[in-house]
Amino acid sequence: MPPRNPWSPFTVPPLCRSPRFNCHPRTTARVPFSSTRPLVIQSLSSPARQRFGFSTFSALHVNTARPLAFEALSASSPTSAQEVQQNGPSSPGVLLDAKSKSIHVTWASGITSKFHNIWLRDHCRCAQCYHPKTKQRLINTFQIPADIQPTSVESTTEGLLVQWPPLPSEVAPSLPSDSSHAAISGDSVSAPDHASLYPWRWLMDNSYAPLLSGASKVIAANDSTSQASEKVLWGKGIGTSPPTVNYEEVMQSEEGVLKWLNKISQYGFSFVNGVPPTPTDTEALIRRISFIRETHYGGFWDFTSDLSHGDTAYTDLALQAHTDTTYFTDPAGLQMFHLLSHTASKSVASSGAASSKSNSAPSVGPSGGESLLVDGFLAAAVLKDVHPEAYETLSRVRIRTHSAGDDNTMIRPLMDGGYPILQHDDATGELVLIRYNNDDRSVLRIPEAEVEPFYDALRKWNEILTNEEGQYWTQLKPGTALIFDNHRVLHGRSSFVGNRRLCGAYIPHDDYRSRLTVLRTKFGDAKRSVRGVWDDGI
């Protein structure tokens, strides 16, 4: 029987959509959730909105494109629990369980989430406990008693309303009229209970017992923000219509920057047409995203194949598909290249595969230097489908890497044992980062039992990366900049003849995602410019 083609079980169209790309080698049990009706938020008075941190609540949470369904459920109370009265048919069922020091919320799906009292009190986001501007805690977590119990709990249309006994810092000293009495009195004024109101959507998003898969993030098909955040996996067919934006559009408006970043988020890369072929204009373009990440290569690069740094990128050699800076604890995020010129050689090349060809003429080239892009997430999906044991190996085995080509540089990651090639989010199991450059591997120090499985898995990974079905080759030209997500897309090039001048830079991944999130919030369906205290991610 002939060997199985790793691409044969995968029909690889030009575009392959995957709303949530998950390649974790181990199956993670998740709780299903469905919702069918929009959450109706009743009006709060202005003082009440400010009291509970709801100053921007209506703009933030009343979004029918994100449907939620909360219906009253009759829950029979366990002996140790106090059943709490429900307020209207749109509110979840709520139970206060004194024995487990927690509050149980039963959603319309029948699933019940458990929230510990100390967790809830620590997450109060009224203006007294959470600064509305800085989005930082004001509450003294260490004043909260470990066995804190609410004085009352209520299920309201707005959210879970909990009354707490006052903390020591909330009890004010008494102010007697007699000053002499004040000197000898240790009395204090009895403080009222502290009220905390937790929005239902926020509780659902942050349910931890159990985790709710998707939860309130069930988004309607017409939500453009959701569609823009989908991962689009691709093979060589992407070359018929690669993601592209116009330079003027990006430079003239924030909406243009959002369009650009959405394409990078979806496809992992994007071209920018119409860029003036100068370092100054190229640097201005990339700074539309964020500040440039400085490395031992500098900040903004303007380089040729002159070996000014001890790295094969500074030669005319061919480069296999790889990601950059695998030797950093935090690899570079986005990477931009702009070919400024490719001219004939003025002298015989002294390095690289093309040097022998240049001996026949005093002036040769320009030729070669095509750029290679490979969707690492698609390659990982193929590996997992065809060789699941190899996928698991590359997700588990840690390899050491280094950068030592410059005499004044010796870079290795903080974790001496290194990192796996396929890195996943420990919480969700989602594949989030490809860290692969076979040229930068240090001495392999792994257990004896892992040696042969690792080399076997690495060979299978390489077979997929070098299969033409997954490779997109393109010739860069002056005036067209290329930017790609170094955590997802592998890049390379063919060998070349001639003098090739490029410029570009790295962008930190955290700052790229920050810029994308802010612009999506500002120009998405909700169109908000003010961040609320109950926003996702804080």
Number of C-alpha atoms within 10 A of each C-alpha: 3 4 5 9 12 18 19 10 11 13 8 18 14 17 16 13 14 12 13 12 18 17 25 22 21 8 9 11 9 12 12 12 16 16 19 12 14 15 23 18 15 11 11 14 9 10 11 14 17 16 17 23 25 27 20 17 21 14 16 18 21 16 16 14 18 19 19 24 18 23 19 18 18 12 13 9 14 10 8 11 17 15 19 16 13 20 14 12 13 21 27 28 28 29 25 25 21 16 10 14 17 22 23 19 24 21 22 21 15 14 13 18 20 20 21 18 25 18 13 18 23 19 16 22 26 24 18 16 20 20 16 21 11 8 15 13 17 16 21 12 15 8 11 18 12 11 13 16 21 21 12 14 23 20 25 23 22 21 19 21 18 22 18 19 17 15 16 11 9 15 13 12 14 13 13 13 8 8 10 9 11 14 9 8 13 9 12 12 11 12 14 12 16 18 20 23 25 23 20 24 19 16 19 20 17 18 18 12 12 14 18 18 18 15 20 21 17 17 19 13 10 10 15 14 16 18 15 20 19 18 21 22 23 27 21 20 16 17 14 9 9 16 18 18 20 16 23 14 16 21 16 10 11 16 17 17 21 23 20 25 27 23 23 24 22 20 25 28 26 23 23 21 17 15 17 16 19 17 18 11 13 24 19 11 20 23 14 14 23 18 16 20 18 15 13 12 13 12 15 20 17 17 18 18 22 16 15 12 16 16 16 15 17 14 23 28 20 20 19 18 23 24 24 21 23 28 25 19 14 12 20 23 22 28 23 25 20 28 23 22 18 22 15 15 18 12 14 19 22 13 14 16 16 21 17 12 13 18 13 10 11 11 15 20 18 16 17 17 22 16 19 20 23 28 25 29 26 24 26 22 20 23 25 18 16 19 16 15 16 22 25 18 21 23 20 17 19 20 21 21 26 20 20 15 14 13 8 8 12 12 16 20 19 11 11 11 16 23 22 19 21 25 20 20 12 9 8 14 17 17 22 17 22 25 25 24 19 15 13 18 16 15 10 13 13 14 8 8 8 13 13 10 16 19 14 14 20 17 13 17 21 15 16 22 24 14 15 14 16 24 24 20 18 13 12 20 16 18 18 22 28 19 22 24 26 28 24 24 24 26 23 19 21 18 18 23 25 26 21 22 16 22 21 22 26 28 24 19 20 13 17 19 16 13 18 22 14 16 21 24 18 18 15 18 15 17 13 17 12 14 19 20 23 21 13 10 6 8
